[in-house]
Amino acid sequence: MATTLKHSEKHQDFFKSVFEIVKLVPRGRVTSYGSIAKALGTPKSSRMVGWAMNASHGDKSVPAHRVVNRN
């Protein structure tokens, strides 16, 4: 049970880091999941960045529309 809690807290910290980077994307510009993952020092975690962006839908302070997939 404690392991699950640790993983959940770890994911929340990762999501918060993603949100902070997304807030830095200037108006009129976009970035990708992969670019955010690289900026966080975890270049193979672009899928998790996508999960974070999906989780941000309720938070109006995160400009999720400025993040696109690799295409």
VMD Tcl script that draws the C-alpha trace (Angstrom):
set ca {
  {0.00 0.00 0.00}
  {2.81 2.43 0.83}
  {4.42 1.70 -2.54}
  {1.23 2.73 -4.33}
  {1.14 5.97 -2.37}
  {4.76 6.71 -3.22}
  {4.11 6.12 -6.92}
  {1.05 8.35 -6.79}
  {2.99 11.16 -5.09}
  {5.81 10.73 -7.59}
  {3.35 11.07 -10.49}
  {1.78 14.15 -8.94}
  {5.21 15.77 -8.64}
  {5.95 14.91 -12.28}
  {2.59 16.33 -13.38}
  {3.25 19.56 -11.45}
  {6.64 19.86 -13.16}
  {4.99 19.38 -16.55}
  {2.40 22.06 -15.74}
  {5.10 24.53 -14.74}
  {6.91 24.04 -18.05}
  {3.68 24.36 -20.05}
  {2.95 27.66 -18.32}
  {6.24 28.96 -19.76}
  {5.17 28.39 -23.39}
  {4.52 31.86 -24.86}
  {1.22 32.81 -26.40}
  {1.19 31.97 -30.12}
  {3.76 29.18 -29.74}
  {3.43 25.43 -29.24}
  {5.62 22.63 -27.97}
  {5.46 18.84 -27.99}
  {5.22 16.11 -25.37}
  {8.75 15.02 -26.26}
  {10.20 18.49 -25.86}
  {8.68 18.81 -22.40}
  {10.00 15.37 -21.44}
  {13.49 16.37 -22.56}
  {13.27 19.65 -20.63}
  {12.48 17.63 -17.50}
  {15.52 15.42 -18.08}
  {13.38 12.36 -18.82}
  {13.40 12.08 -22.63}
  {11.60 8.73 -22.69}
  {8.61 9.95 -20.70}
  {6.69 11.77 -23.43}
  {3.72 9.44 -22.97}
  {3.54 10.39 -19.31}
  {3.62 14.07 -20.33}
  {0.55 13.27 -22.43}
  {-1.14 11.78 -19.37}
  {-0.30 14.92 -17.41}
  {-1.80 17.09 -20.13}
  {-4.95 14.96 -20.09}
  {-5.14 15.43 -16.32}
  {-4.85 19.23 -16.69}
  {-8.25 19.72 -18.34}
  {-9.82 21.05 -15.15}
  {-7.04 23.54 -14.46}
  {-7.56 26.71 -16.50}
  {-4.13 28.08 -15.50}
  {-2.40 25.40 -17.64}
  {-2.49 26.35 -21.35}
  {-2.76 22.72 -22.49}
  {-3.79 23.81 -25.99}
  {-0.15 24.88 -26.56}
  {1.10 21.30 -26.31}
  {0.80 19.04 -29.33}
  {1.82 15.48 -30.06}
  {4.81 14.67 -32.23}
  {2.84 15.16 -35.46}
}
mol new
graphics top color blue
foreach p $ca { graphics top sphere $p radius 0.5 }
foreach p [lrange $ca 0 end-1] q [lrange $ca 1 end] { graphics top cylinder $p $q radius 0.2 }
display resetview
